[in-house]
Amino acid sequence: MVRNFLVAIAVCVCVTVLSAQRDDEVLRRAGAFVLAASSQLIGVIADEAYQQKLYGPPYLSGSRPRISQREIRAEALFLWLPAAIEWMFVRNILNVDNRPVAESGDRLDRLFKDANGDRLAYVRQLQEENARFDLGPVVRTLGDPTFALRYLEPESQPRFSFNRIGVERLGSTRATVFSFTERRRPYIVKVDSMDGQSTGTMWIDAAQGAVLRTSLRVMLPSGRGTAAIITVDFEKDGRLDIWAPSRMSEQYNSMSGEMTTGTASYMNFRRFDTSVRVVTPEAQH
């Protein structure tokens, strides 16, 4: 049974590979966009409305019985931790099925107030604590709406094979669509401590390099099926004038046949400040 999703970021950051990737101006622009967007997102917090549904194995007709459903309200914080050499996503769950989560109010404050603490370890602890609220047999820490953007970072692109597959209109923008496949081990995502190959699709504004949508598919280590599918839409936030995730959909499949889906939306982006909890854009002037 698939039991764990563990992201082996540190291993992949340290790997240097020679690229046979065809030079592509749109991918270069996307790489620059991701670096700029990640810098702008550091210290930004948003409200997250997150719904999960657990389904049983499919009937012969193909339909699935719904076993349970969960509503989660959380804070979503984007930050940079030098110890991780990465920008990270931290979910602080405030409410589950209309019931407050104990001591959730100051969890993010403690992340910054303890100057001598191991912040990376604390983030990992928060991620593990949050996982206990997830429905289904698949234990995962992959529900980060910005995760697939890392694949477009200039240093990460050589790990993948990118291919243009067409043009598609998203809203008012004509996006260049790329498929991608991870081609070098160790793979970035681990499933039960084994390599789970990443494949998927990226929608990129060719003129600006802005990433409009990512769709990540993580394969089972056996190569026989999909462990996870995560699709995220990005929009420019008018108040902060930055690109940020607006909606995320997830699907996790267990070897027992159960399926967990998730839908998250992000709103009310603002700068995090421990001295006043949060600072809205209007209050920063």
Sequence and secondary structure as in RCSB ss.txt:
>XXXX:A:sequence
MVRNFLVAIAVCVCVTVLSAQRDDEVLRRAGAFVLAASSQLIGVIADEAYQQKLYGPPYLSGSRPRISQREIRAE
ALFLWLPAAIEWMFVRNILNVDNRPVAESGDRLDRLFKDANGDRLAYVRQLQEENARFDLGPVVRTLGDPTFALR
YLEPESQPRFSFNRIGVERLGSTRATVFSFTERRRPYIVKVDSMDGQSTGTMWIDAAQGAVLRTSLRVMLPSGRG
TAAIITVDFEKDGRLDIWAPSRMSEQYNSMSGEMTTGTASYMNFRRFDTSVRVVTPEAQH
>XXXX:A:secstr
   EEEE HHHHHT          HHHHHHHHHHHHHHHHHTTEEEEEEEEEEEE S  TTS   EEEEEEEEEE
EEEEEETTTTEEEEEEEEEEETTEE TT TTHHHHHHH TTS HHHHHHHHHHHHHTT  SS EE    TTGGGG
GGSTTTGGGEEEEEEEEEEETTEEEEEEEEEE SSS SEEETTEEE EEEEEEEETTT  EEEEEEEEE TTSSS
EEEEEEEEEEEETTTTEEEEEEEEEEEE TTS EEEEEEEEEEEEEEETTTEEE GGGG 
